[in-house]
Amino acid sequence: MPAFSPDSSPVTRHLSLTASAVAERAEQLLPEYRQIIANIAPEAGFGGIWESEMFLFYAAVKPFAPKQILESGRARGKSTLLLARCFPQSQIVSVEYERESNNALAAEAKLKNESNVDLLYGDSRQILPERLEAGDAILIDGPKDFRAIKLAIDLLQTGKPCAVFVHDFPPNSPQRKFVEHNFSNAFFGDDPLFLDFRELDVERDPRPHSQRGYGIFVCLPPPLPPLGLRPRLRLFFTT
Ligand SMILES: C[S@@+](CC[C@H](N)C(=O)[O-])C[C@H]1O[C@@H](n2cnc3c(N)ncnc32)[C@H](O)[C@@H]1O
């Protein structure tokens, strides 16, 4: 008789947020994702979330069909446009701190015809908790580091998000070590299961892989694990 695994029934597997379940879904979703990005003009050289990284978010979040996706950190709107096109049935609420910048103007121009996007300005640490609804998916790409973890925890402890993704968790960084120690259910975008999907980026930016500079996502699936005193203190002193 096969061993029972809570991840193994078709229904739980479908909604499971583990690296292996997401990689399995990704294989099936790859053709439709390729079609989505083929209709978006590449914008290499300005940074932002890579197509392969957004594919990880897509494969993880799509089965939850969130009514709303909250994005923190829009810059030129590359990730916002990908979200808008990947999730046409979702409302994308995108919050950016810097209103007076060329990036803000570029994002507004890029997104002006996307009917499912709300462009907000302000500090997402205030705005996201106010806008959060049950079942929302979250993408945080600014603030960074421990401020991002603190925001993710604030949102997760409401019990409302279906998934929280945070960008910029490279190996050996303090923020990554913190998550590795305290979130046993987290997984990262540089898991070997996902690396083949970086082929998607070759089509978008011909620079060699070594020059592309991946930020690396962490996925923090609910529920929020219990945090001990030391990690709580570490976050308490994060401003
Ligand atoms: C790396 S950029 C985002 C790139 C964008 N996600 C993309 O893929 O094109 C980070 C952005 O986060 C914004 N940011 C930083 N802290 C923020 C905060 N507390 N609330 C909202 N936006 C913030 C910065 O102003 C910056 O534009």
The ligand as a Tripos MOL2 file, in Angstrom:
@<TRIPOS>MOLECULE
LIG
   27    29     1     0     0
SMALL
NO_CHARGES

@<TRIPOS>ATOM
      1 C1         12.5100   46.4770   -7.1630 C.3       1 LIG1
      2 S1         11.3720   47.7660   -7.3290 S.3       1 LIG1
      3 C2          9.9110   46.9410   -7.8660 C.3       1 LIG1
      4 C3         10.0220   46.3410   -9.2300 C.3       1 LIG1
      5 C4          8.7230   45.8440   -9.7860 C.3       1 LIG1
      6 N1          8.0750   44.9080   -8.9020 N.3       1 LIG1
      7 C5          8.9560   45.1610  -11.1290 C.2       1 LIG1
      8 O1          9.0460   43.9230  -11.1870 O.co2     1 LIG1
      9 O2          9.0900   45.8620  -12.1300 O.co2     1 LIG1
     10 C6         10.9680   48.1550   -5.6680 C.3       1 LIG1
     11 C7          9.9600   49.2760   -5.5180 C.3       1 LIG1
     12 O3          9.3890   49.2100   -4.2020 O.3       1 LIG1
     13 C8          9.0610   50.5020   -3.7950 C.3       1 LIG1
     14 N2          8.8650   50.4960   -2.3300 N.ar      1 LIG1
     15 C9          9.8050   50.3960   -1.3590 C.ar      1 LIG1
     16 N3          9.2320   50.4290   -0.1450 N.ar      1 LIG1
     17 C10         7.8930   50.5400   -0.3480 C.ar      1 LIG1
     18 C11         6.7690   50.6320    0.5220 C.ar      1 LIG1
     19 N4          6.9120   50.6070    1.8570 N.pl3     1 LIG1
     20 N5          5.5360   50.7470   -0.0270 N.ar      1 LIG1
     21 C12         5.3930   50.7680   -1.3690 C.ar      1 LIG1
     22 N6          6.4200   50.6890   -2.2530 N.ar      1 LIG1
     23 C13         7.6580   50.5740   -1.7410 C.ar      1 LIG1
     24 C14        10.2440   51.3240   -4.2840 C.3       1 LIG1
     25 O4          9.9140   52.7000   -4.3700 O.3       1 LIG1
     26 C15        10.5440   50.6780   -5.6380 C.3       1 LIG1
     27 O5          9.9040   51.3730   -6.6810 O.3       1 LIG1
@<TRIPOS>BOND
     1     1     2 1
     2     2     3 1
     3     2    10 1
     4     3     4 1
     5     4     5 1
     6     5     6 1
     7     5     7 1
     8     7     8 2
     9     7     9 1
    10    10    11 1
    11    11    12 1
    12    11    26 1
    13    12    13 1
    14    13    14 1
    15    13    24 1
    16    14    15 ar
    17    14    23 ar
    18    15    16 ar
    19    16    17 ar
    20    17    18 ar
    21    17    23 ar
    22    18    19 1
    23    18    20 ar
    24    20    21 ar
    25    21    22 ar
    26    22    23 ar
    27    24    25 1
    28    24    26 1
    29    26    27 1
@<TRIPOS>SUBSTRUCTURE
     1 LIG1         1 GROUP 0 **** ****
